[in-house]
């Protein structure tokens, strides 16, 4: 029976190469959210919801399809859609 292999951790160079783009992605998300809040009063996720609906035939989608397109959970999407419809 084979024993499971220990994971190979990143060396220092690989770790730096990984952390730089990962950090950039986190900061980019925060910057997009801040800009959208300043300009339109909505979050980046809310923008994704609106953009997905605007591109859909008849501008409607099932909530499950919208959740996939926006990469959001159904509970999160339900709360956002309820808030946006008020």
C-alpha positions in Angstrom: 0.0 0.0 0.0 1.4 3.4 -1.0 1.8 6.0 1.7 0.5 9.5 0.9 3.2 11.9 -0.3 3.9 15.0 1.8 3.0 18.2 -0.1 5.9 20.0 -1.6 5.9 23.5 -0.2 6.9 26.5 -2.3 10.5 27.6 -2.0 11.3 31.2 -1.2 11.4 32.3 -4.9 8.2 30.4 -5.8 6.5 31.9 -2.7 7.4 35.5 -3.7 6.2 34.7 -7.3 2.9 33.5 -6.0 2.3 36.2 -3.3 2.9 39.2 -5.7 0.0 38.4 -8.1 -2.2 37.1 -5.3 -1.7 40.4 -3.4 -2.4 42.4 -6.5 -5.7 40.5 -7.0 -6.8 41.3 -3.5 -5.9 45.0 -3.8 -7.6 45.2 -7.2 -10.9 43.8 -5.9 -10.8 46.3 -3.0 -10.0 49.2 -5.4 -12.9 48.2 -7.8 -15.3 48.0 -4.9 -14.2 51.4 -3.6 -14.4 53.0 -7.0 -17.9 51.6 -7.7 -19.1 52.7 -4.3 -17.9 56.2 -4.9 -19.2 56.4 -8.5 -22.4 54.4 -8.4 -23.1 53.4 -4.8 -22.9 49.7 -5.6 -20.4 46.9 -4.9 -18.4 45.0 -7.5 -20.6 42.0 -6.9 -23.7 44.1 -7.5 -22.1 45.4 -10.7 -21.5 41.8 -11.8 -25.2 41.0 -11.1 -26.4 44.0 -13.2 -23.9 43.3 -16.0 -24.9 39.6 -16.2 -28.6 40.5 -16.3 -28.0 43.2 -18.9 -26.3 40.7 -21.3 -29.0 38.0 -20.8 -31.8 37.4 -23.3 -34.8 39.4 -22.1 -32.5 40.7 -19.3 -33.7 37.8 -17.1 -31.9 34.8 -15.6 -32.8 32.0 -13.2 -31.2 32.8 -9.8 -29.1 29.6 -10.1 -27.7 30.7 -13.4 -27.1 34.2 -12.1 -25.2 32.7 -9.1 -22.9 30.7 -11.5 -22.2 33.8 -13.7 -21.5 36.0 -10.7 -19.6 33.3 -8.8 -21.8 34.0 -5.8 -23.8 31.7 -3.5 -27.6 31.7 -3.8 -28.1 33.2 -0.3 -25.7 36.1 -1.0 -27.3 36.6 -4.4 -30.8 36.5 -2.9 -29.9 39.2 -0.4 -28.3 41.4 -3.0 -31.2 41.1 -5.5 -33.7 41.8 -2.7 -31.8 44.9 -1.7 -31.4 46.1 -5.3 -35.1 45.7 -6.1 -36.1 47.9 -3.1 
